[in-house]
Every structure is written in structure tokens, then in C-alpha cells.
Amino acid sequence: MIRKLNPARETWMRTNETSAIMDALDASQGSARFVGGAVRNALLGRKVQDIDIATVFLPEDVILRLESAGIKAVPTGIEHGTVTAVFDGKAFEVTTLRRDVATDGRHATVAFSDSWSLDAQRRDFTINALYASPDGEIFDYTGGLGDLDTRRVRFIGDPVARIREDYLRILRLFRFHAWYGLGEIDGEALAAARAERAGLRRLSGERIRNEILRLLEAENPCPAVRAMTEAGILREIIHCETRSARLDRLVHIGAENLMDADPVLRLAALLPDDAGVASAFTERLRFSRENRDRLVELVVARENLRPSLPDCELRAMLYRLGTRRVQDRIFLCWADDPDDSHANAWRSLLSIADAWTPPRFPLTGADVMAEGIPEGPLVGKVLSELEAWWVVNDFAPDRAALRERLKKVGKTATE
């Protein structure tokens, strides 16, 4: 395990935006350090996205220093010591060193500090309490480097006490294990999560939703999901039996077919095929309308998808439902299929769905009225009948053939 980061290799440490903010905070004199996920990911050789900075300066001083350097300062969480620095469109969270004074399971009252060690002690996991200076020196006050070596997600201090400070840490345990852990989940952490799981009921739906979706974005979330199920934690969230075997199968299929992790599709695989459960779940966790509708549609969908589905039937389904919904259903039905010999047939369906562009129906209402059908509901009825005939015939009839068909349908409709 690398014990020092090389800024020459870590481009995120030396961008113009990063340098400007660290200079404004006098980081070269030890007044500010990188902290948390950026340091952890860099040590693991993973992509660094969000960059968080810890500093000895009080929030008011942070704002003054940033603005004096021409950097926008937004007091996004100033009561907890956090100021968002925005420079050239890039945002950084800058937080004053702090310690917890009081916690209620959801929020903390903090006091500002000048102690890096005390700041580390209030964080959740050892691998998230690593600091780095601008020249790459690592500061570890909780044994995080050793845990990163063994890929162990371990609470700082007493796991029960840390969870009672913020019950979201139960879900964060499983999420971080899915992303960074190896082997079994830390025994003390798991026991504490199981014992304190009722505290999840005190959390907002939005916080739970975000953690679940981020967990399901992991390359392979299945071991963590199984552990949540065995510990009774998943039932606290979904309130019913789940289908972890189908999720396992979907993740396996996705890995074999280079499919990007889709947390909403994975959640649909995990939920039972029950619209009531899906509706209540998405309402309670305050999903966006788009994701709520997608989940509910997936658990109630009854399309007759099968590996032997004729291409023409698949094209008709794609025309009616759209590409994404059909692809979603193919993946879920494939995950329900225990016969591995069907894999190539399912792949073929996906290839067709991905490549096929729905044609445009050649007729309009004006064409129907030109045949003497008066404007009104009958026009739509005739168009729908013609379109259904066109789809059944695999979109082969051209405009001329449809106009011939229109003459017959129109005559029948007006008799």
C-alpha cells in the first residue's frame, strides 16, 4: 500500500482549481488537507471525483480567504462548518475541523476544533478518515491505512456508539463494503448494525433512497445485499421478502455482457412482482416520478418475453413500449430464466432492441378525412386500426398499401 501520494501522478491534486483553493487556505503551511474519499480512492488507484478539504480555519475565515482569492464561497452547511468553494465551475467542500457535541441519530451539533485527531475521531470509517497534504503526505489517526490494506470497512471506535450518532451509518456500512470491502463484513460492525436496525425508521426517505441506490451501483452489490437480508436490515427498508437470487443473476448477466450498473433496474430485480409494494416503497423513499414510474411498470409488466420470441413480435413490442422498457424487461426475464443455454437468444433480443429504429407511421388524420370520414373520434379509431394492422404486418406495408387498406376500413367505418 502506498503511504504517500505523488502529486505528479495525481492530476486532481494539481489542477488550477485545486491549487487555487489550497493556496487560498494556506495549505502549504499545514492549514488545510485533502480528506476522505479523494484520499482513499487515490491510495486504491481509483478515480477521484469529489474533493473534500479539511481546514483549521473557521467558516468565516474560510469565506474571507476564498473571496479574497476571487473564489466563490457558498455557505452550504456553515452551522456544521462547511463552505462550498466554486472555481471555474468545479465545486469543493471545505469543512472546519470539528468534534461532535451532541447527536440524535440523524443530526449532530458540533464544536469547531484545531485538532486533526479529534476531527478524524468523529468520522464514520477508518478508511474515510485519511488526510493528505498538498505534497502527498498521508496522515492516519485511526488505522485507516491498515484497513485499506486488507480492504476492511471498520467503524472508528465503538460501532454501536457511531451508529447511534447517525443511523444512516448502518446503510453506509453495507454500501462501503460493497464498493471497497473484501471478504466478510467486519463482525463487530455487522453485529452493531443488526442490533440497531430499528433506528433506520428515524431517517428520511431521501437519505435511505440515496444510500440504497449508491449501494446498488457497486460492481457487485450482491454479497452486501445478502448480508443486509440475513441481518434483517433490508426488511426494515422494503418491508417484505425480496428476490436476492434474481438480483444475483442480473448482476452476473450484466458483468458478462459489459452492462453498466443500473441501480433502478437492479432494485426492480430485488423487489417482488407486486405493484402495491413498489408503489408504497417508492412513495416512502420519495423517488423521482421518472424512477417511481419505471419501477412500478417493471414489477407489474406482463409482456410475453421469452428467448424464442420471433423478431417481428419483438419489433412490435419495441414500437409500443419503447426501447428502454423492452430492454429492461429482457434483462429481468433473462434473470428469471434458469436455463443458461438461452443466453445467446437473450443476447440476440438485446441486440435487435439496441439496433432497431422504430419507423414512422405513414398516415395522418388528414389522410383519413380525405377518404370522407368526418373530423372527430372516428378518425382516431380508424388510424388506430390501420396502425395495428401495419404493426402486425411487421411495418412492411408502405403508404400506398395503407391507403388501399384505408379505403376498405373507411368504408366499413362509415356504413
Helices and strands as residue ranges (DSSP letters): G 11-13, H 16-24, G 27-29, E 32-35, H 37-44, E 52-55, H 59-68, E 72-77, G 78-80, E 82-87, E 90-96, E 98-103, E 108-112, H 116-121, G 126-128, E 130-132, E 138-140, H 144-150, H 159-165, H 168-180, H 187-195, G 197-202, H 205-216, H 222-230, H 233-238, H 244-256, H 263-270, H 275-284, H 289-300, H 311-321, H 323-336, G 340-342, H 343-355, H 365-370, H 377-392, H 399-414
